[in-house]
Amino acid sequence: MRKFIYLIIGVVIIFFAAKDGLQYWQAYMTQDAAPTPTPTPTLDAIVGTPEPVANNNIIVASPAKDASVSLPFTITGSARVFENTVSFSIKDAETGNEIYRNFTTANAADMGQFGPYTHTVTYMDAKPVSDQIVLEVFWDSPEDGRPLDVVAIPLVFNRADIRSVDIYFTNDRLDPEVTCVKVFSTERVIARTAAPASAAIELLLKGPTAGERERHYATQIPEGIKLPRLSIAQGTATIDFNADIEAGMAGSCRVQAVRAQIERTLYQFANISGVVISVEGRTEDILQP
């Protein structure tokens, strides 16, 4: 009888031990077949914040190296340079030709300290051959104008959303007789916009580039003219200036040249067949020789 009781106890112990072992084995196999998934990193963890490109005196925070850019795009950073003047150049990576040059001022509190700067590129002087361009940020030597502390940043430029417009200037080399009415086109590249005529007039008021001035291109429009109001209706473009365009506007030759620059710049657009120039709404005797 005692042996029988011991036998029953042994069977019970073996049963529960086998049951626990089976559960352990199933849990083990299940864990091995479907491990706990690894948490997916966030986008910030994968991409991170691009590190600024810098040297001892110039820091470029954006755009980052190899970033994709379209017109317009903004350059930001900080600089510690002579007279706080920060210069920008954009070059065609394939040809090495400069297709943009401009400058801005760093907002430094004291001389010799870094100050932030920002500059927006709204146009270029020519289309790059490919989508590879190089942005250079630097300052000009006060002795000989050499670029100093150059920070070079390769970029990928979106050429699909740009278009060319013509800007017209006088040129005494191309018009040695100075006829006053002959003007000559130079190229600008802008974003493909719904208002290219307004963009062209804005660029006309900026005047020729340094390279164009070396090739004798000039503007007869006075400096510092405020951007006029431009409207187009039934094929006629009405461009209304503030009174400052008449200041210092002396001489019939210059007046004719100004009209020619404005009209030829606007007539390139297929939807414009007539141009009316006014000053603060007044059209009588405006820019008349």
Buried (B, 14 or more C-beta within 10 A) or exposed (E): EEEEEEEEEEEEEEEEEEEEEEEEEEEEEEEEEEEEEEEEEEEEEEEEEEEBBBEEBBBBBBBBEEBEBBBEBEBBBBBBBEEBBBBBBBBBBEEEEBBBBBBBBBEBEEEEEBBEBBBEBBBBBBBBBEBBBBBBBBBBEEEEEEEBBBBBBEBBBBBEEBBEBBBBBBBEEEBEEEEBBBBBBBEBBBBEBEEBBBBBBBBBBBBBBEEBEEEBBBBBBBEEBEEBBBEBEEEEBBBBBBEEBBEEBEEEBBBBBBBBBBBBBBBBBEEBEEBEBBBEEEEEEBBEE
